[in-house]
Amino acid sequence: MIEQQIKAAIRDIPDFPKPGIVFKDITPILKDPLLCEKIVDAFAEKLSTTPIDVIAGVESRGFLFGLSLACKLGVPFIPVRKAGKLPYTIKQRAYKLEYGTAIIEMHIDAFEPGQHVLIHDDLLATGGTVTAASELIHEMGGIVSGFAFVVGLGFLNGKERIAPISDNIIVLADY
């Protein structure tokens, strides 16, 4: 099962990025092309009935599988970047992290109003980043059709926070 394969590959990094946090490092997954392919296939299967016009991947680890999934589904990929990283006219949103604050942004022409946008990131913690991305997408006229995560930290209740935005939440490996 994909969940066991993902959990076997992930390494825990204690006290990163600050004391008391156990960081779930997905980079060992990237050394296994077959597992990467299985992850993209699992997302595609679980999303087969979801309307998706575009996939928005959250910087930076959301780019890894988000772009691959977009290619597999034949839809465009939108990078959701940290402030100051996009060269064209942008919209941005400030939000709180579990360990600080941040700003994300997207190009104003990333998608057309009315399009269905799947938001992808590597990990769901408190849901702050994808909530901010959702607000940005709504402000730009998009429809959030769901969320896809490789890993979820269920004890931080991120699913409950984002469920009012879309209850279509896919987490391949939950802790």
N, C-alpha and C positions, 0 to 999 in steps of 0.2 A: 504494500500500500504506500502511496506517495507520502503520506504524513510521516510514517516511520523512516522513510529514506531521507526526507528533509531534516528531521530531528537528528538522525545519525550523522548528518553532514555538518550541521550548525555547531559552532563553537561558542561557548560562553566566555565573555571577557568581564571579569568582576571589576567594579569601581571605574567603569568607563561610561560616559565621559566625565562622571564625577562620582565621589564615594557613595556607595549604597545602591548604585544602578548596576545591574547585570546585563551587559550588552549582548544581544543575540547577533553574532557575526555570521552573515550569510556568504562571505567570500569563499569559504571552502566548497560551497555548492558550485561555484563558477569553475572549479577545476574538473568538474564532472559533466562533460557535454551531454551525455545520455540523460542524466538527472535533469539538466536544464531543459532538454527537449520534453521530458516527461512532465515537468512543471507547466510549460507552455501548453502542452496537450491537455493537461488536467483543467487548466483555466478555460481553454477553448470548449471543452466538453461541458463544463458547468455553466458556461455562458451561452450555450447554443440557442437558447430561446430568448435571450436578452437583446433588446434593440440597442445596437451600438453603431454610431456613425463615426466615432472618434475615440481614441484612448488618450487620456491625460496621465502621464507618468510624473510622479513627484520626485524632485531632485534628492539625491542623485541615484540612489539604488532603485528607485521606481522606474528609471530609464532602462535598466537591464532586461527585465522580463516584459515591461510595458511595450517596448519597441518590437521585441520578438513576437509578442501576442498580436500587436497591431498588424504586423506583416502576415502572420498566419491567418488572421481574420480578413485581411485585405482592406483595412481602414487606416486613415491617417493617424499619426502619433503627434501629440502635443507635449512639449516639455513644460512642466511647471517648475520654475526656477527660483532660486534665492534672489533676493534683491540685488540689482546691479549687474546681472549676468546676461540679460537679453538686449540685443542691439536696436530693436525697433520700438515703436510706441507700445506701451504696456499698460495693463491694469494691475493693481497690486492689492494685497490684503495682509494686514498685520495680525498675528495670533500668538497665543501662549503655548509654549512647549512644556513638557513635564519637568524640564530643567532650565527654562529661560524663556526668551521671546524671539520671534523671527518674523520675516516678511517674505511672502511669496509673490510671484508675478507671472503673467502670461502675456503674449503678444495680443493686441486687440483684434487681430484678424485670424486667431488660432482656429476658430470654427465659426459656422454660421448660426445665427439665432434659430432656436428650435431643434438643433441637432441633439442627439442623445450621446452623452459623454460618460464613458466608464472611467472611473478614477482608479489608478493602480499605484501602489507603493509596496515596498518589500515587507513592511511591518506595521501592524496596527497596535498602537499602545493606547494612549488616551483618546485618540481621534482628533486631536487639535489641528494637525496639519491638513488632513483630508476634509475636515469641516471648513477650514479657511479656503481650500481649493474649491469646495462645493459652493461656498458663498460667492467666490469669484466667477465661477461658471454660471451660477444663477444671475448674477449682476450683468453678465455678458449675453444673457438670453438663452443659455443652454439648459438642457434637462439632464440631471444626473441619473443615469440608468442603473448605477450600481457601483460597487467597490470590489476590488480584488487585491488580496494580500497573500504573500507567501507564508508569512508568520503572523500570529496574533498572540498578544499577551492578555488573555481573557480576564485576569485578575485586575486589570486596569480599567475595565468596563468601557472600552472604546466602542464596541458594537452597540451598546445601549445609547451612547452619545450620537452615533451617526445613523442609527435606525430610523429616526424621524425624517432624515433626508432621503434615504432609500433603504428598504429592508432587504434588498438584494446585496448581501454581503458575503463574499467568498473568502474564506481563510483556509489555506491548505494544511497548515500545521499550527495547532493552537496549544498554548502553554497556560 
